[in-house]
Amino acid sequence: MTGALVVRAPLAWLGPGSLVADAAVVVDRGLVTFAGSAAEAPQPDQGHALEIDGFLMPAVADRHVHIALADPAAVLLRGVTAVRDCGWPPDVIFALADASELPTYHGPLIRAVGPMLTAPGGYPTRDRWALPGTGLEVHDPQEAQRAVEMLAARGAVGIKVALNADAGPTITDADLAAICGSAAELGLPVLAHVEGKGQVERALGAGVREIVHTPWTDRLSDAIVEMLAKRTRMVSTLDIQGFGGDTPEVRTAVDNLRRFHAAGGVVLYGTDLGNGPIPPGIDLREVLLLREAGLATEAVLQATARGPLQRNAPGDLIALGGNPFEELEAFGDLRLVVRGGRVISGG
């Protein structure tokens, strides 16, 4: 284990159901080779050992960002080691995603969906924040299928559709069915921005697998929430409805997410970074809103974590100054950031 990094801490959350006292995590060549009790940890012949007086856990992944509108270095420095970009021109974002895998890249690992598939003139083609190409217009089912195949070939980790009836026209049901069918054949999930009357129902009927914003304009019916919980995952993005303030949109979104979670739905942490004054890295306001939405502490950790710290997992971890099981505000006290076994801060 030449060159391994060993991090020891008095308490660590390694993943669901795994809270370990006097813990150690060993990372070698970018991957976890051991995570568990420090008494059982192997001792590398060479490497770097850190004793952290804090709470060790997996680093955070943000499942909804627009990374070109943010500072990637600041994102990484503040504890987010992996992001999913949910809408940007393909020639830009896929090249950036490739660059993020290099050891010289000063930012989080980037995975991307590329542009959003949308109707001619639909969201986000008329929005000032979106560069030309952020929305890819499709005119018929055949073109929709070709768009999915092109994005899959470019390395998209999912296919995002814009179902925003409040901002313009939306793709037809036939186009949406072609997108979902083609994506399923290629093993890719379809993600949707849903906004406007009836759009959640359209997403459900077509087979969309993930809602990238908790719906905020209207209170969803209990029946729709139950179906969403059975068929989809939901990305939180609660803080963008108030940016730290308490607004009717925040209340509606929190209520919808609370009932989705209570019905057994999978909640993912995401901030829509790049949309307004969202801080780079861990957004403590988003974390606290997850608690308001009824997620217990372990569920919050599971929603934020890139993945469990276990053998062959990415060597991405953070340390907090306090125990989040006692005080969730500990997410605001970051003491260590490690990406791929490389100490970014705190070492």
One Martini backbone bead per residue (centre of mass of N, CA, C, O) as a GRO file, in nm:
protein
  347
    1MET     BB    1   0.060   0.061   0.023
    2THR     BB    2   0.187   0.280  -0.136
    3GLY     BB    3   0.082   0.600  -0.054
    4ALA     BB    4  -0.114   0.598   0.164
    5LEU     BB    5  -0.416   0.700   0.324
    6VAL     BB    6  -0.470   0.778   0.674
    7VAL     BB    7  -0.780   0.808   0.857
    8ARG     BB    8  -0.851   0.925   1.184
    9ALA     BB    9  -1.138   0.886   1.414
   10PRO     BB   10  -1.370   0.886   1.676
   11LEU     BB   11  -1.592   0.923   1.432
   12ALA     BB   12  -1.795   0.729   1.190
   13TRP     BB   13  -1.969   0.744   0.876
   14LEU     BB   14  -1.991   0.488   0.620
   15GLY     BB   15  -2.304   0.424   0.630
   16PRO     BB   16  -2.571   0.255   0.649
   17GLY     BB   17  -2.550   0.141   0.979
   18SER     BB   18  -2.235   0.283   1.005
   19LEU     BB   19  -2.124   0.350   1.324
   20VAL     BB   20  -1.784   0.441   1.416
   21ALA     BB   21  -1.560   0.397   1.656
   22ASP     BB   22  -1.253   0.443   1.617
   23ALA     BB   23  -1.166   0.523   1.312
   24ALA     BB   24  -1.075   0.405   0.971
   25VAL     BB   25  -0.929   0.525   0.657
   26VAL     BB   26  -0.816   0.375   0.350
   27VAL     BB   27  -0.618   0.514   0.078
   28ASP     BB   28  -0.548   0.378  -0.257
   29ARG     BB   29  -0.535   0.492  -0.562
   30GLY     BB   30  -0.830   0.642  -0.492
   31LEU     BB   31  -0.913   0.397  -0.301
   32VAL     BB   32  -1.076   0.207  -0.087
   33THR     BB   33  -0.931  -0.048   0.144
   34PHE     BB   34  -1.045   0.076   0.423
   35ALA     BB   35  -1.332   0.049   0.668
   36GLY     BB   36  -1.317   0.109   1.026
   37SER     BB   37  -1.156  -0.007   1.269
   38ALA     BB   38  -0.850   0.092   1.383
   39ALA     BB   39  -0.762  -0.188   1.504
   40GLU     BB   40  -0.798  -0.324   1.190
   41ALA     BB   41  -0.600  -0.159   1.046
   42PRO     BB   42  -0.379  -0.123   0.822
   43GLN     BB   43  -0.018  -0.076   0.779
   44PRO     BB   44   0.152   0.118   0.596
   45ASP     BB   45   0.471   0.162   0.487
   46GLN     BB   46   0.357   0.404   0.319
   47GLY     BB   47   0.263   0.751   0.386
   48HIS     BB   48  -0.036   0.910   0.522
   49ALA     BB   49  -0.127   1.042   0.844
   50LEU     BB   50  -0.447   1.117   1.007
   51GLU     BB   51  -0.568   1.309   1.284
   52ILE     BB   52  -0.909   1.349   1.364
   53ASP     BB   53  -1.111   1.593   1.542
   54GLY     BB   54  -1.392   1.425   1.437
   55PHE     BB   55  -1.625   1.371   1.169
   56LEU     BB   56  -1.652   1.098   0.960
   57MET     BB   57  -1.723   1.101   0.597
   58PRO     BB   58  -1.857   1.121   0.319
   59ALA     BB   59  -1.863   1.291   0.062
   60VAL     BB   60  -2.021   1.522  -0.136
   61ALA     BB   61  -2.307   1.518  -0.358
   62ASP     BB   62  -2.424   1.708  -0.639
   63ARG     BB   63  -2.724   1.650  -0.842
   64HIS     BB   64  -2.746   1.985  -0.902
   65VAL     BB   65  -2.579   2.159  -1.158
   66HIS     BB   66  -2.396   2.461  -1.297
   67ILE     BB   67  -2.065   2.472  -1.320
   68ALA     BB   68  -2.013   2.723  -1.517
   69LEU     BB   69  -2.157   2.914  -1.276
   70ALA     BB   70  -1.898   2.835  -1.113
   71ASP     BB   71  -1.647   2.738  -0.866
   72PRO     BB   72  -1.485   2.448  -0.856
   73ALA     BB   73  -1.279   2.495  -0.627
   74ALA     BB   74  -1.490   2.580  -0.412
   75VAL     BB   75  -1.655   2.326  -0.414
   76LEU     BB   76  -1.431   2.138  -0.313
   77LEU     BB   77  -1.337   2.295  -0.058
   78ARG     BB   78  -1.661   2.253   0.046
   79GLY     BB   79  -1.709   1.911   0.014
   80VAL     BB   80  -1.754   1.873  -0.304
   81THR     BB   81  -1.650   1.591  -0.520
   82ALA     BB   82  -1.937   1.565  -0.674
   83VAL     BB   83  -2.115   1.616  -0.987
   84ARG     BB   84  -2.425   1.707  -1.160
   85ASP     BB   85  -2.491   1.819  -1.467
   86CYS     BB   86  -2.821   1.980  -1.575
   87GLY     BB   87  -2.718   2.193  -1.811
   88TRP     BB   88  -2.530   2.205  -2.117
   89PRO     BB   89  -2.332   2.235  -2.358
   90PRO     BB   90  -2.172   1.967  -2.494
   91ASP     BB   91  -1.884   2.077  -2.578
   92VAL     BB   92  -1.830   2.176  -2.286
   93ILE     BB   93  -1.919   1.962  -2.061
   94PHE     BB   94  -1.772   1.701  -2.162
   95ALA     BB   95  -1.488   1.820  -2.148
   96LEU     BB   96  -1.499   1.887  -1.845
   97ALA     BB   97  -1.550   1.601  -1.746
   98ASP     BB   98  -1.285   1.485  -1.849
   99ALA     BB   99  -1.096   1.682  -1.691
  100SER     BB  100  -1.200   1.593  -1.394
  101GLU     BB  101  -1.018   1.316  -1.404
  102LEU     BB  102  -0.777   1.473  -1.350
  103PRO     BB  103  -0.527   1.543  -1.114
  104THR     BB  104  -0.516   1.864  -1.208
  105TYR     BB  105  -0.798   1.912  -1.116
  106HIS     BB  106  -0.978   2.196  -0.957
  107GLY     BB  107  -1.227   1.986  -0.866
  108PRO     BB  108  -1.487   1.812  -0.927
  109LEU     BB  109  -1.646   1.559  -1.026
  110ILE     BB  110  -1.795   1.523  -1.355
  111ARG     BB  111  -2.128   1.484  -1.444
  112ALA     BB  112  -2.344   1.457  -1.745
  113VAL     BB  113  -2.631   1.544  -1.965
  114GLY     BB  114  -2.628   1.807  -2.099
  115PRO     BB  115  -2.878   1.888  -2.269
  116MET     BB  116  -3.199   1.983  -2.296
  117LEU     BB  117  -3.492   1.849  -2.388
  118THR     BB  118  -3.701   2.028  -2.627
  119ALA     BB  119  -3.897   2.247  -2.755
  120PRO     BB  120  -3.965   2.470  -2.971
  121GLY     BB  121  -3.903   2.742  -2.763
  122GLY     BB  122  -3.824   2.611  -2.509
  123TYR     BB  123  -3.709   2.526  -2.228
  124PRO     BB  124  -3.410   2.737  -2.216
  125THR     BB  125  -3.395   2.909  -2.496
  126ARG     BB  126  -3.506   3.203  -2.351
  127ASP     BB  127  -3.288   3.209  -2.136
  128ARG     BB  128  -3.028   3.403  -2.014
  129TRP     BB  129  -2.853   3.180  -1.857
  130ALA     BB  130  -2.849   3.022  -2.131
  131LEU     BB  131  -2.670   2.892  -2.347
  132PRO     BB  132  -2.631   2.806  -2.644
  133GLY     BB  133  -2.737   2.457  -2.619
  134THR     BB  134  -2.890   2.390  -2.348
  135GLY     BB  135  -3.111   2.354  -2.561
  136LEU     BB  136  -3.265   2.072  -2.735
  137GLU     BB  137  -3.441   2.059  -3.013
  138VAL     BB  138  -3.745   1.879  -3.087
  139HIS     BB  139  -3.981   1.769  -3.360
  140ASP     BB  140  -3.966   1.449  -3.325
  141PRO     BB  141  -3.926   1.121  -3.247
  142GLN     BB  142  -3.673   1.075  -3.423
  143GLU     BB  143  -3.509   1.311  -3.310
  144ALA     BB  144  -3.522   1.222  -3.017
  145GLN     BB  145  -3.369   0.957  -3.054
  146ARG     BB  146  -3.108   1.080  -3.170
  147ALA     BB  147  -3.042   1.252  -2.922
  148VAL     BB  148  -3.001   1.023  -2.724
  149GLU     BB  149  -2.775   0.877  -2.880
  150MET     BB  150  -2.576   1.112  -2.881
  151LEU     BB  151  -2.551   1.151  -2.571
  152ALA     BB  152  -2.457   0.869  -2.505
  153ALA     BB  153  -2.195   0.889  -2.681
  154ARG     BB  154  -2.081   1.140  -2.503
  155GLY     BB  155  -2.158   1.053  -2.177
  156ALA     BB  156  -2.423   1.047  -2.059
  157VAL     BB  157  -2.600   0.987  -1.737
  158GLY     BB  158  -2.849   1.131  -1.872
  159ILE     BB  159  -3.185   1.244  -1.955
  160LYS     BB  160  -3.305   1.568  -2.012
  161VAL     BB  161  -3.623   1.718  -1.953
  162ALA     BB  162  -3.845   1.984  -2.052
  163LEU     BB  163  -4.138   2.051  -1.829
  164ASN     BB  164  -4.213   2.387  -1.892
  165ALA     BB  165  -4.515   2.550  -1.915
  166ASP     BB  166  -4.437   2.843  -1.790
  167ALA     BB  167  -4.194   2.896  -2.038
  168GLY     BB  168  -4.345   2.719  -2.262
  169PRO     BB  169  -4.313   2.484  -2.466
  170THR     BB  170  -4.363   2.132  -2.498
  171ILE     BB  171  -4.322   1.830  -2.546
  172THR     BB  172  -4.453   1.570  -2.671
  173ASP     BB  173  -4.571   1.263  -2.602
  174ALA     BB  174  -4.417   1.123  -2.832
  175ASP     BB  175  -4.139   1.236  -2.764
  176LEU     BB  176  -4.127   1.136  -2.470
  177ALA     BB  177  -4.154   0.835  -2.538
  178ALA     BB  178  -3.896   0.820  -2.713
  179ILE     BB  179  -3.698   0.902  -2.495
  180CYS     BB  180  -3.761   0.681  -2.284
  181GLY     BB  181  -3.717   0.437  -2.469
  182SER     BB  182  -3.423   0.494  -2.558
  183ALA     BB  183  -3.299   0.516  -2.277
  184ALA     BB  184  -3.371   0.233  -2.179
  185GLU     BB  185  -3.205   0.078  -2.397
  186LEU     BB  186  -2.931   0.241  -2.280
  187GLY     BB  187  -2.947   0.270  -1.954
  188LEU     BB  188  -3.101   0.549  -1.908
  189PRO     BB  189  -3.209   0.803  -1.735
  190VAL     BB  190  -3.489   1.014  -1.685
  191LEU     BB  191  -3.498   1.362  -1.652
  192ALA     BB  192  -3.701   1.625  -1.482
  193HIS     BB  193  -3.842   1.935  -1.549
  194VAL     BB  194  -4.119   2.038  -1.348
  195GLU     BB  195  -4.366   2.281  -1.477
  196GLY     BB  196  -4.686   2.286  -1.438
  197LYS     BB  197  -4.972   2.180  -1.542
  198GLY     BB  198  -4.941   1.820  -1.564
  199GLN     BB  199  -4.624   1.743  -1.565
  200VAL     BB  200  -4.599   1.519  -1.358
  201GLU     BB  201  -4.791   1.323  -1.497
  202ARG     BB  202  -4.629   1.297  -1.758
  203ALA     BB  203  -4.374   1.182  -1.635
  204LEU     BB  204  -4.499   0.928  -1.517
  205GLY     BB  205  -4.628   0.809  -1.780
  206ALA     BB  206  -4.339   0.792  -1.943
  207GLY     BB  207  -4.086   0.712  -1.727
  208VAL     BB  208  -3.966   0.889  -1.535
  209ARG     BB  209  -3.691   0.867  -1.279
  210GLU     BB  210  -3.643   1.191  -1.231
  211ILE     BB  211  -3.664   1.475  -1.015
  212VAL     BB  212  -3.475   1.785  -1.014
  213HIS     BB  213  -3.722   1.915  -0.858
  214THR     BB  214  -3.902   2.014  -0.616
  215PRO     BB  215  -4.209   2.083  -0.615
  216TRP     BB  216  -4.348   2.445  -0.576
  217THR     BB  217  -4.631   2.557  -0.695
  218ASP     BB  218  -4.779   2.288  -0.584
  219ARG     BB  219  -4.975   2.074  -0.421
  220LEU     BB  220  -4.956   1.755  -0.408
  221SER     BB  221  -5.105   1.480  -0.425
  222ASP     BB  222  -5.106   1.188  -0.260
  223ALA     BB  223  -5.120   1.006  -0.511
  224ILE     BB  224  -4.877   1.128  -0.660
  225VAL     BB  225  -4.669   1.085  -0.440
  226GLU     BB  226  -4.688   0.778  -0.435
  227MET     BB  227  -4.595   0.736  -0.730
  228LEU     BB  228  -4.327   0.879  -0.710
  229ALA     BB  229  -4.205   0.696  -0.485
  230LYS     BB  230  -4.215   0.431  -0.673
  231ARG     BB  231  -4.070   0.566  -0.960
  232THR     BB  232  -3.885   0.787  -0.816
  233ARG     BB  233  -3.662   1.042  -0.784
  234MET     BB  234  -3.547   1.327  -0.569
  235VAL     BB  235  -3.443   1.651  -0.592
  236SER     BB  236  -3.440   1.906  -0.386
  237THR     BB  237  -3.389   2.225  -0.424
  238LEU     BB  238  -3.496   2.430  -0.184
  239ASP     BB  239  -3.322   2.701  -0.156
  240ILE     BB  240  -3.415   2.839  -0.436
  241GLN     BB  241  -3.699   2.941  -0.298
  242GLY     BB  242  -3.517   3.162  -0.081
  243PHE     BB  243  -3.222   3.196   0.002
  244GLY     BB  244  -3.291   3.165   0.335
  245GLY     BB  245  -3.583   3.210   0.307
  246ASP     BB  246  -3.937   3.238   0.378
  247THR     BB  247  -4.152   3.086   0.150
  248PRO     BB  248  -4.410   2.950  -0.017
  249GLU     BB  249  -4.224   2.768  -0.192
  250VAL     BB  250  -4.078   2.631   0.037
  251ARG     BB  251  -4.324   2.509   0.179
  252THR     BB  252  -4.424   2.339  -0.060
  253ALA     BB  253  -4.168   2.172  -0.107
  254VAL     BB  254  -4.140   2.052   0.176
  255ASP     BB  255  -4.412   1.908   0.176
  256ASN     BB  256  -4.364   1.730  -0.073
  257LEU     BB  257  -4.104   1.592   0.039
  258ARG     BB  258  -4.216   1.475   0.297
  259ARG     BB  259  -4.425   1.284   0.159
  260PHE     BB  260  -4.227   1.135  -0.021
  261HIS     BB  261  -4.050   1.020   0.205
  262ALA     BB  262  -4.280   0.880   0.370
  263ALA     BB  263  -4.342   0.693   0.102
  264GLY     BB  264  -4.026   0.600   0.015
  265GLY     BB  265  -3.862   0.803  -0.120
  266VAL     BB  266  -3.585   0.913  -0.300
  267VAL     BB  267  -3.339   1.133  -0.173
  268LEU     BB  268  -3.152   1.406  -0.316
  269TYR     BB  269  -2.887   1.606  -0.314
  270GLY     BB  270  -2.955   1.947  -0.430
  271THR     BB  271  -2.902   2.305  -0.554
  272ASP     BB  272  -2.859   2.458  -0.830
  273LEU     BB  273  -2.597   2.556  -0.900
  274GLY     BB  274  -2.610   2.898  -1.044
  275ASN     BB  275  -2.888   2.967  -0.897
  276GLY     BB  276  -2.800   3.206  -0.757
  277PRO     BB  277  -2.714   3.235  -0.400
  278ILE     BB  278  -2.538   2.969  -0.403
  279PRO     BB  279  -2.317   2.805  -0.237
  280PRO     BB  280  -2.033   2.662  -0.253
  281GLY     BB  281  -2.084   2.357  -0.186
  282ILE     BB  282  -2.200   2.324   0.108
  283ASP     BB  283  -2.548   2.370   0.189
  284LEU     BB  284  -2.680   2.425   0.487
  285ARG     BB  285  -2.969   2.503   0.411
  286GLU     BB  286  -3.035   2.240   0.263
  287VAL     BB  287  -2.988   2.049   0.498
  288LEU     BB  288  -3.204   2.176   0.691
  289LEU     BB  289  -3.444   2.127   0.494
  290LEU     BB  290  -3.436   1.823   0.509
  291ARG     BB  291  -3.524   1.813   0.800
  292GLU     BB  292  -3.797   1.959   0.754
  293ALA     BB  293  -3.876   1.707   0.552
  294GLY     BB  294  -3.815   1.448   0.766
  295LEU     BB  295  -3.519   1.384   0.781
  296ALA     BB  296  -3.310   1.203   0.919
  297THR     BB  297  -2.983   1.201   0.967
  298GLU     BB  298  -2.917   0.950   0.797
  299ALA     BB  299  -3.080   1.047   0.549
  300VAL     BB  300  -2.910   1.296   0.499
  301LEU     BB  301  -2.640   1.154   0.456
  302GLN     BB  302  -2.739   0.978   0.221
  303ALA     BB  303  -2.820   1.218   0.032
  304THR     BB  304  -2.520   1.352   0.027
  305ALA     BB  305  -2.361   1.114  -0.040
  306ARG     BB  306  -2.170   0.959  -0.274
  307GLY     BB  307  -2.097   0.714  -0.076
  308PRO     BB  308  -1.985   0.458   0.066
  309LEU     BB  309  -1.734   0.349   0.287
  310GLN     BB  310  -1.568   0.115   0.086
  311ARG     BB  311  -1.442  -0.114  -0.086
  312ASN     BB  312  -1.361   0.051  -0.394
  313ALA     BB  313  -1.424   0.323  -0.328
  314PRO     BB  314  -1.409   0.633  -0.340
  315GLY     BB  315  -1.160   0.861  -0.194
  316ASP     BB  316  -1.413   1.030  -0.043
  317LEU     BB  317  -1.380   1.277   0.223
  318ILE     BB  318  -1.498   1.405   0.540
  319ALA     BB  319  -1.474   1.651   0.809
  320LEU     BB  320  -1.628   1.735   1.111
  321GLY     BB  321  -1.648   1.923   1.410
  322GLY     BB  322  -1.916   1.757   1.443
  323ASN     BB  323  -2.211   1.584   1.534
  324PRO     BB  324  -2.492   1.538   1.340
  325PHE     BB  325  -2.660   1.365   1.551
  326GLU     BB  326  -2.662   1.628   1.742
  327GLU     BB  327  -2.576   1.849   1.499
  328LEU     BB  328  -2.642   1.952   1.180
  329GLU     BB  329  -2.457   2.214   1.177
  330ALA     BB  330  -2.182   2.063   1.125
  331PHE     BB  331  -2.175   2.118   0.812
  332GLY     BB  332  -2.042   2.415   0.878
  333ASP     BB  333  -1.777   2.235   0.996
  334LEU     BB  334  -1.502   2.210   0.811
  335ARG     BB  335  -1.187   2.002   0.830
  336LEU     BB  336  -1.205   1.795   0.572
  337VAL     BB  337  -1.070   1.718   0.233
  338VAL     BB  338  -1.117   1.432   0.010
  339ARG     BB  339  -0.989   1.335  -0.320
  340GLY     BB  340  -0.876   1.043  -0.415
  341GLY     BB  341  -0.658   1.076  -0.163
  342ARG     BB  342  -0.660   1.391  -0.181
  343VAL     BB  343  -0.568   1.663  -0.007
  344ILE     BB  344  -0.736   1.973   0.006
  345SER     BB  345  -0.816   2.006   0.321
  346GLY     BB  346  -0.683   1.981   0.661
  347GLY     BB  347  -0.374   1.838   0.640
   0.00000   0.00000   0.00000
